[in-house]
Amino acid sequence: MNNDNNLNRPVRLSDYLVIVSGFFLNLTSVIEALADDLHQLAIYNSTQKSQEEKIWQQFSQDLETLKEE
């Protein structure tokens, strides 16, 4: 027995459940963050493509205007 009167508590099944549930909680947080980042990247890419398409349309209209003159 320890001299400082501390008793060690036995490891129980609930201790393992706490560890496993914490692991899955962290794992779902990582997956959620990854999905959010991919969603934001998709939005950014879509916006960039739309802006690029508008620029090319304006450029082609300007070329047609120059050809007509």
Order of alpha helices (4+ residues) and beta strands (2+ residues): alpha
